Amino acid sequence: RRGREWAQMISPRLKPLNILGLGYSVSTNGKVLTGEVVVVKTFEELKARANEVPGKFVVYNFVYESYAKTAKYRREGANEAAKYGAIGALIRSVTPFSIDSPHTAYAENVPKIPAVSITVEDAELFDRITQRGETVKVSLYMEAHMEGTGMSRNTISEVTGYKYPDEAVIVSGHLDSWDVGQGAMDDGGGAFISWRALSVLKKLGLQPKRTVRSILWTGEEMGFFGVKDYVKKHSNELHKISIALESDEGTFTPYGLTYSGTNPAGQCIVNSVLKLLAPINTTHMNPATEGPDIEFLIEKGVPGAHLETHNEKYFMFHHTNGDTMTVEDPYQLDLCTAHYAATAYAFASLENMLPRVNSVLFNGNQCDSVPGFDTKIRQRIANISTDIQKIIDFVVKGDDKGVTYNELAKFVDQFGSRLVGTENLENAIDYMLDLLKAQGHDNVHGEPCQVPTRGKEWAQMVSPRAKPLNILGLGYSVGTDGQVLTGEIVVVKTFEELANRSQEVKGKFVVYNYDFKGYGESVKYRGSGASEAAKYGAIGALVRSVTPFSINSPHTGMQSYKSGVPKIPAVSITVEDAELFGRLAARGVKVNVSLYMEASMADREGTSRNTVSEITGTDKPNEVVLVSGHLDSWDVGQGAMDDGGGAFISWRALSVIKKLGLKPKRTMRSVLWTGEEMGLIGVQAYAKQHAGELNRMSIAMESDIGTFTPLGITFSGTNSTAQCIVNEVLKSLNPINATKLTLNEEGSDIDYLMAAGVPGSSLDNAHETYFYYHHSNGDTMTVEDSHQLDLCTAVWAATSYAFAALDDLLPR
């Protein structure tokens, strides 16, 4: 059994840590353990630094290569750390992907020190802080995790064979899961396609010659207890198992089976059976000894097979709160069920069991199916600007390589999220003003504007079972007036459905579980969902996060109230919870929810500042090229991607020009906006304060949709000459392949400048995963890549310098 657990970083700043205790870890003995951390990447480094370890926590921030290669730190990390006197082990989650999501698991031979998994983001945070020579202290509390024993059961059912009932084909998955998420992917899907395979045969009236047996294992996550017990109890029957199939790496789109048998005839039989599945394209056979549970059967000589699927995303959700029904796809589950039912039936219908005599491994020509890499030949343009080439080389390969990443990491690690209206944001602005002065920028100052503030919030499902809900209040939402609101929910997919069911809404929460069709189409439910629900008497709006991807991560954002309609609380909920509510409602289950929110943005104002710095132009100092990003963020994650990266490439563009001694003709101005997340407050104040100067602004540039690999820039100007100028500038970026010009009017803050006639431009980058992290706890430095930030800095510095170096303003 698992007990309660929590941890937090207590210095150099306070930060709650998302943790999951590892299986069989001991507790902290009723106490809160506090100590410094020692961060290592390998067991070899731990041994070399053994003298630093006594009385401290060891943090394993290994480099993820694969699950097989890195799971050793989870299995053996506590034991290795304890050898040198550590008080606990904090182990980076074994996953290639994270949105602030810890991944737990079974740990063998854990000594008597607590062992927990921490998120990838926190492991990297500890590493960056300690690399800078700062001390990190952590507190940990854990109740005993896995004390005592109890009874559980393997779940077995059969379709009895009509000719050889004592011989069996096994299909299996495990029914237990970790106590995170819903265990839908690991391994609900595998378990359910196993028993469903038998149901399909029954419904079709098909009679296999030998018995098809479904086993839903118990205790897999804690050490394969179910299969070990099965092997022991059925040891004199194992020679009568023709093949044991298992699905435990996801039920995504299937493409074939692995097969452990080394007998050539057995391999040919399996290969021939798979050829029958050509209509659903699941014909691939991979000779491999795979399968966690069935390995114990394979060891006893039983041929084993594991379902192969396109499970590239499996370890994104594995052992996390993201493992919910949102991962599953009905059509993919149908394909997996068909595959399992068909292969199990085929093996059970053969005249003989699969042969077991060992021989050479099956040799397929799989290399023919591996796609090649598309090589793009890039032609260099002869007359690239010498200055632009200097900028690119200096930032990407020279002395400034990695500076943007390091400066951003230092900033977000120190300040974390920076919600407008908080002291933390204002401290961050003070830090930036000091830094920009130290960088030698001209005219460094803050420009004040009025901003709102935000309060505390929580929610939970109270029936049909108790479940905490991850929520984030939406911008400018009212609170619950100091009370806890409790009520039923009504789940709708569209505003039209809400109107059609309006008589059901009064006194209830409306849950918007829309089908995500892109940010632009879906954001309307966040923006006006509360007012639409309030029209019909709803007491609150719970809006599915506007994102195509989730690991139980709510994404917040702005909403607004319509005049003449009551104001009700509005929060974002996770994709997983929205879909959970949708499924429960579809089954006729009554769901009740409780919500508490302090007034989020209403009737409370403070003062914040836009952060401004310049390089004064040599010839035309009153004309301006503006580069910008916003410094505020939502109160989740670290605000590294949205929009720390955009803000930092903006001020860094000026620093690069300064360091290289380049002299632009007109002034280059960096503005780090405040209050963007709460309604573009900073830029509205700026546009008002500088209205008389906007005719002298050549272009306003903004980066606020990620600083991933840059592709080029967008441009709002409709003047054909201006478009040609921008295009020619971008040709100079051919060495870093960022030459793409897209004509559109994108931009959040700069919209207010474009509305006044200023040509606008946004950084165009490969931001396909942006909305995975957007407005969520996953927005941390782990999203950022040092080289990508260098490339974006080079694009920003080169293009802004080029526009500032032109003889004339861009024509309008």
N, C-alpha and C positions, 0 to 999 in steps of 0.2 A: 504494500500500500504506500501511497505517497502522502506526505504531510505538507504543511504550509512552508513557503519559502519566499524570501525577498532579498534583494541586494541593492546597494547604491554606491556610486562613487562619491566620496565625501571631500576629496581634494584632488586637483586644484579648484574644483567647483562641485556643487551638489548636482547629481544626475542619477535618477532611478535607472537601474539596469534590468533589462528583460532577461530572466534566467529560467532554465529548467534543470532541476536536479537530475543527475544521471542515475540510472537504475542501480539499486543496492548501495547507493552512497549513504554514509553515516550522516548523522545530524550535527548541528553545532552545540549539542548538549544543553539546549534550552537557553543558550547565550547568544549574543551578537558578537561574532568575530570581526575584529577590525585590524587591518594591517596594510602595509605597503604592497605594491605588486612588483614582480620581476617578470618582464616580458621576454619570452624566448620563441624562436621559430622551430627549433629541432631539439631532440633529446641530446644531441651532441653539444649544442649550445648550453643546454641546462647543466650538463656535466662540467663544461668549462667554466661556468659561472656559479658553481655549487656553493662557494663561500658567501654569495650574496643572498642565498635562499632562506636560511633559518629564520623562523618567525614571520615569514611573508607568504602572500599568495603567489603562486606561479600561474602566469597567463600564457597559454599556448596560442600564439598567433602564427600558425604554420601557413605555408603557401599551399593552397588547395591544388592538387594535381588530379586526383580522382578519389572516389569514395574508398576504394580498396587501399590506396596508398596512404590516405590521411586519417582513416578511422582508428589507426593505432594510437593516436594522441588521446582520443576519447577513451579507448579501452585501457591503456596503460599509463596515461598521463598522471593520474593521482598517485599511483604506486611509485613512479619515477620521481615525482616531486617530493613525496614523503621521505624518500631515502636521504634527502638533503635537509630535512627539517622544515619543509613548508607546512603552513597551517591550512591550506586549501588549494584546490586546483580549479582555475577558471579556463574552460576549454572552448576555443572558437568552434562554432557549429560546423559540422562536417557537411558542407553544402557549397555549390558553386554560385549560389544566388541568395540574396537576402533582402527583405524589407523590414529590418529591425526585428527579425524573427529567430528566436533561439530554436535549435533542433536538439531534442533529447535522444537518448538511446540507452542500451544495455552496456554496462561497464564491468569488465571481468577483474577479479582480484583487487578490488579497490581497498586500500588500507584504511586505517581509521583517520582519514582526513576527508572533509566534505569535498565532493566533486560536482561541479555544475557546468552546463553548457551556457555560453554567452553568445550574443549575436556577433556576426562577422563585423558589423559596424563598431561595436564596443571593443572587440579585440584589436581592430585597427586603430581606434581612438587611443587606447592605452599605449599601443606601440608608438604612435606619433608623439604623444606627450612625453613618454620616457626618452625617446630619441632626442628630444629637445632639452634633455637634462632635468626635466621637472619630475617631482615626486607625485605618484598617484597612490591614494589610499582608498580602500574599499571596505565596506561593512557587509557582512553576510549573515543571514539567519536561515536555518533550515531545520525542520523537524525530521525525525527519522523517516527514511523513505521507503524502505522495503522490509521492515521487520516482520517476523512471524510467517506462518504458512497457512494456507487454506486450500479448499478443493475447487477445481474447475473441471471442465469437460471438453473433450473433442466432440464435435457434432457430426454424426455419420448418417448417411442415407444411401440407398442403393436402387438401381434398376437391376433386378436379378437376371442373370444370363440364362437362356433357355437350354443351352447345350453344355456349357462348362461353368456352372454356377460357382464353383470353388475357385476359379481363376478370375482375376480382377484387373480392371483398368481404373486407376485412381485419378480423380481430378480434385485439386485442392487449392485453398487459400487460407489465410488466418483471420479469425474473427476478433481477436483481441487487438487493441491499439494502444498507443500512448495516450495519456490524459490531456491531449491538446487537440484542437480542431474537432472533427467528427470521425476521423478514421475512415473516410470515404474512399480515398485513393490507396491508403496503406492500412489495411488491405481489404476494405469493404468490397471494392470492385472485384478483386480476385476471388474472394469468398462467394460473392453472389453470382458470378458467371459460372462457378463450379456447380452449385446446386441447381442453377437455372439450366445448365446443360442437360441434367437428368430430367428436369421438367419438360424441356423441349422434346426429348425422345418419347416421354410418356404421352404428351399431347398428340404427337404424330403417330402413336401406336407402333413405333419401331421396336423390334425385339433383338437385342444384341446376343451373340452366342455366349459371351462371357459377361460377368457382372461388371457394371459401371458403378463405381463407388465414389461418392462425394465426401470429402473430409474437410471440415472447417476447423483448423487447428486452434488450440488455445495456447496461451503462454509463449507465443513466438517472440514477442518483443523482449521478454525477460530471460531468454535463453533457450528457446525451442523445447520447452517442457512438454508440450503436447505431442510432438512428433517423437521425441525421445521415449516417452511412455508408450506410444503406439508401437514403436519398433521393438521394445522390450516385450510387450504383451503379445505381439503377433509374430514373434521371431520365427516360429516354425511354419508360417504361412507365406513368408516373403518370397519364396521361390515360385509361388503361384501368382505373383503380381507381374503382369506383362509389361506395364509401364506406369510410372507415377508422374502425372503432370501437375505443375504448380504455376500459379500466377501471383507474383508478389513484387512486380516493378511497374505497376500501373496498368490500367486498362484503356490506354490511348489507342490510336489507329494501329491494328495488328498487322504484322507482315510475315509472321512465320513462327517457328519453334527453334529453340536450341535442342540438342539431343546429346546425351552423355554416352550412349552405347558406342563401342568401338568395333563391333562386328560389322563387316561390310554389307552382309545381307540385311541386317537390321537397319543400317543406314539407308540402304536402297528402298526398303519398305517404307520407312518414314518419309523419304524424299518423294516416293510415288504417291503416298497418301496426300502430302501437301500439294502436289500438282493438281489434285481434284478441287482445290480451293482457289483456282485461278480466277473464277468470277468475282471474288472479293479481294484478289491480289494479296493473298497471304501464303505464298508458296516457298518462302525462303527457309532453308534449313542451315543452322549454324552448329557445327560440332563443338560442343562446350559442356563442361560439367558445372552447370549453374543451377541455382535454386537454394535458398537458405534452409527451408524445412526439408525438402526432398534430398538434400545432401546426405542425411542420415539413412535414407533408403538406398541411395546410390552407393554409399559405402558398403552396404550389404549385398551389392550385386544387382539391384533393381535398376533397369534402364530408366533414366529420368529425362523429362522435357520441361522446358520453361517457356511460357508465352513471351514472344518478342513483339514489342510495340514501339512506336515512335515516341519514346518516353524522355525526350531531351529535357523536358521541364520537371521530371519526377523529383529530383533533389532540390528543386525550388520550394516544394511544399512538404517534403519528407520530414516527418516527426515535428511538424509545426502547427500553429493555429490555422494555417492556410489550407490544411488538409480537410476540405469540406466538399459538399456536393457541387460547389461551384467549379471544382477541377474536372468533374465528370461531364461527359457529353453523351446524350442518349444514343446517337447513331454509332459512336465509337464503341459504346457498351454492347450494342446490338451486334456489331461486327465481331467483337471478342467472344460474345456468347455463341454466335454461329460457328466461329472457329473452334471453340472448345467442344461444343456439342458434336460437330462434324468429325473432328479428329478422334475424340474419345470413342464415338460410335464406330468409326472405321477400325481402330485398333481392337475394339471389343468384338468386331464381326469377322476378324481374320480366322482362318482355320487353325492357325498355330500361334502360340505366344511369340513375341519378338525374341529372336535368338540373342544369347548373351556372350558367346565365346569372344574373347578379346582378340583384336587384330589391329591393322593399321587404321589411322584416323581417316574419315571421309575427306576427300580433297575436292572442294568445289572451287570454281573460278570466280570467287566473289569480287576480285579486283575489277572485273569488267563492269560491275554495277556501282563502283565508287565514282561519284562525279568529280571531274577535274576542276581546277581553279581557273576562273576566267581572268586572263592576263590582259591588262589594259596598257597599250603603248602610249606614253604621254609625250607629245611633241613640245619641245621647249620653244618658246617664242623668243626671237632674236633680240629684240630691243626691250628687255625687262629693265625696269628702272633700277639703277644702282642703289639708290637709297632703300627702295623696297626690298631688294635682295639682302641688303645689310640688316634690315629689320628682321627678315625671316631667319637668316643665319644666326643672328644674335640671340633670338628667342628660342628657336627650335634646336639649334646645335651648339650655341656659344655660351657665354658667361651667364646669360639669363635663363638658361634651360632649367625647368623645374621650379622657378621662383614663384610663378603664379599659384601653383598647387601648394607649395609650402606656406606661402602667405595666407592663402585661403584656409588651409588646414589649421594653422595657428589661430586664426580669427574665429572660425566656427567651433573649434575645440574649446576655446576660452569662453565664448558667449553662448554657444548653442543656438536654440531658436530665438527669434527676436520679434516678438509680437508688438505691434504698434501700441503705444500707450503704457508700455512697461519701462521700468528703470533699466532693465537689461538692454533694451534697444538704445536708450539714450547713452548708456555706458559704451556701447559698441560704436555709436556715432562719435563720442569723445575720442575713443581709441583711433578711429579713422582720421579724424582731424589732425591728431598728433602725428600719425603715420605719414599723411600726405605732406605735412610741413617738413618732416624729416626727409622725405623723398625729393624735396626741392621744388615742389609745385608752386605756382604763383597763385596769389589771391585765394588762399584756402580759407573757407568760412562755411558756417552753417546758416541756412535760411529758414526761419521758423514758420510753422503752420500748426493749426489746431487739429488734434486727432482724438479718436475715442479710445475706450479701454474695455477689458473683457474679464469675466468672472469664472467661477468653478462650475463643473458639470459632471453628472454621471447618469447612467441608465441601466436598467436590467429587465430581462424578460422574467416575469414572476409566475406565469403559467403558460403551457402545461408543465413546465419545469423551471427551476431557477437557473438563469444564465446571465452573467454580466454581459453588457453590450459595449463594444468599443464605439464611442461616438465622438464627434467634434461639432460643437455649436457652430452654426453658420453666421457669417458676418452680419452684425446689426440685429441679430435675433433678440427678442425680448426674453426674459427669464421666466421662471415658474413662480415668481412672487414669493420666494422664501418657502414654498411648499413643495412636497413631492406629488407630482401628478401621476395618477394611476388610471389606466383605462384599457379597453379592448382596442385591437387594431383592425383596420380595414385595408386590405392590400389591393392596390390598383397598378396597372401598367401604363395608363395614359390619362390625360386630362378628360378625354371623352368617356372613358370608363368611370372616372370619378363622378362626372355629371350624371351618367346613367344610374349610378348607385348612390346618389346623393342622400336618399332617405335612410341609408345605413350609417351615415357618417357622424351624426350629432353625438357629442360627448365622447368621441373616440379619437385615437391617433390614426392619421392616414399614413400608410407606408407606400412610398413610390418605388416599386420594383420594375422599372421600365427596362426595355431591351436596349442595351448600349449600342448606339449607331453613330459613334463619333462624338467628340467633345462638343462641337458646335450645335449638334442636334439635341443632345441629351442634357446639356447644362440648363435648359429651360425649367426642368423639374426642380433643380436646386434654386434657381433664381426666383421663380414665382410659385413654387409648390405650396408654401405656407399660406399665402393669400387665397389660392384656389381652394385649398382644404377648408380654410376658415369661412369661406362663403356658405358652407353647408353645416357649420357648427362644430368642426373638428377642434380638439383641444391641443393638438400639436401635429407637426409634420416630421416624419422620419424618412429621409431621402437617401436612396441608394447612392453611394459615392460615384462621382463621375469619373470613371476609369475603366479601361479595358482589362485590367489585371489587378489581382488583389491577393495578399496573404494576410487576410483578416485585418486589413489596414484601412481605417476610415480616411477619406479625403475631404477636407473642408473647403470653404470658398464663400463667395459673396451671395447674398440674397437680398431682396427688397420687398417691402410691403406696398400693396395698392391702397390708395386712399379710399376711405369709406368702408373698409373691411377690417374686422377685428385683427389685432396682432397676436399671433400664437407662436409658441416656441418652435424653432426649426433647427434640426440637427442632421448631420450626415451620419449614416450608418454604413457598415461594411457591405460589400457585395455579397459576402457569405451570409450575413444576417438577413439582408433583404430577400435573398433566395430561400433561406430557411423559412422566413415568414410566409413567403409565397407558397412553398410546398405544404406547410401546415394548414394554411387557409384553404388550399385546394382540396385537402382531405377533410375539411369541415371541422378542424380542431380550433377551439377558441383560444386565442393568444391574448394575454394581458401584459402590459409593459408599464414600468414606473420610470419617471424622468424627473431629475432635479437639475435646474440651471439657474445660476445667478445671472442677472441682467448682463448680456454679453456686450452690447455696444450702445445701449440706450442711455441718454441723458447724462453721460459722464465724459468729460473732455479733459485733455491735457495738451501739452505742447511738445512737438517733435521738430526735426530739422531735415531739410535736404542738405546733403553734403556736397559742396562745390569746390573744385580746384581747376587750375588752368595752366596752359603754356601760352604765354602772350605772343600773339602774332607779330612778326617783324615789320610787315608792310601795311597790314590792314587789321590792327588789333581790335577794332570794333565789330568786325565780321567774325562769325563763330561757326565752327563745326562741333556739334555736341555728341558725345558718346555717353551712354547711360545704362544703368541697371538699377534694381531696387534693393535696398539694404534691409528692409523689414522682411519678416516671414511670418507664417502661421506658427502657433506655439506647439509644433510637432517637429520631430527630427532635429536637424541642425540648420535647415535652410541653406544647405550647401549648393544644391542644384537650383532651387527657386528661392532667391535668385542670387546667392552668394557668387556663383560663377560669373554671371552677367555683370554684377557690380565690380568684381575684381578684375576682369579683363578690361573694364572701362578705365579705371584709374591706372591700371598697369600699362595701358596703351600710352598714356602720357609719360609715365616713368621711363618706358623704353625709348621714347623720342628724346627725353632729357639725357639719358645715359649715353646715347649715341651722338649727342651734340647736334642733332638736326634742328633746323630753324624753319618752322612753318610760316607762311606769309600771313595767314589769318589765325586767330586764336583757336586753340583746341581746348574745349571745356568738358570736363567730366562731371556729371551730376549723378549722385547716388540717391535715388528717390526714397522718401519715407512714405508710409501709409498706402503703398500700392495695394496691398491685400485687402484693405478696408474700403476700397472704392477710389483708388487713384488720387488720393488726397494731396500728396506732395506735388505731383505734376500740375494739378489744377491750380494750386497756390502759385506755382512757378509761372504758369502761363499767364495768370492774372498779374503777377508782380512784374513780369518782363514783357508785357504785351507790346510796348513801344519799341522793343528791340527785335521782335521776331522776323521783321522784314530783312534783317541783316544776318539771319541764320541760314547758312548754305545748306545744311542737312542736319537732321536729328536722327541719331542712330541708337538703337536699343537692342539689348540682348536679354530676353526673358522667356526663352523656351528651350533652355538647356545649353550647355557648353560641351557638347559631344563633338565628334569629328565634323569640322566645318566643311560646308559644300560651297558656300558663297554668301551672298546677301540678297535680301528682297529690296525693292525700290518702289515707292508710291508715286513718284513723279510721272506725269503723263506727257511732259515735253520731250519730243523725240531726241533733241540734242542732248538733253540731260541724260536720257537713257543710254545714248551712245557713249557719253563720257564715263558713266558708271561701268558700262561693259568693258571699255578699254582699261580702266583701272583694274578690274577683276582679272583681265588677261595676265597682269603682272604676277598674279598669285598661282600661276600654273605650276611652279615648283612644289607647292603643297596641295595642289588639286582642289583649289577652292575658287573656281572661276564661274560658278553658276549664278546667273542673274535671273531672279523671278520678279515679275512685275505684279505687285499686289499692295494692299494697304494694311498689312499686318502690323501689329504693335499694340500693346496695352497702354502704357504711359504716353508714348509719343502720339497716340490718337489725338490728344488735346493740342499738340503742336501742329500736326498735319491738318487739323480742322481750321487752323489759322493760316494755312497755306504753305507751311514749311515742308519741303520734301522729306519723307521719312524712310528709314531703312532698318530692317531687323536682321540679326545673324541667322543665316540658314544653316542648320546642322542636322546630322543624322540622329534625330531625337525620337526614334520609334518607341523607345522605352520610357519616354518622359512621363507619361501619365501613369506608369506603374508606381512611381515614387511621389508624384505631384501632390502636395498638401497632405503628406502622410509621414509617419515616423520613419519611413524608409529613406527620406530625403536627408542623407548624411554624406560625409566625405567618401564613403565607400562607393557612391555613385560616380564620383569624379575620377578622372584619369589624368595623370600629370602631362602626358604627351598631348592628349586632346586639348587640355587647357593651354598648353604652349601654342598649339596650332591656332586656337581661337584668339589668343592674345596677339599672335602675329597677324592674323586677318584684320583684327580690330585696329591695331597700331598702324598697319600698312595702309588700309583704306582711309582711315580718318586723316592720317598724315597726307595722303595723296589729295584728298578733297581740300585740305587746308593749304596745300601747296599750289593749287591751280591759280591762274591769273584772275579768274572771275568766279563769282558765286554761281552755283548750279542754276541754270535758267528754269523758270517756273511756268 
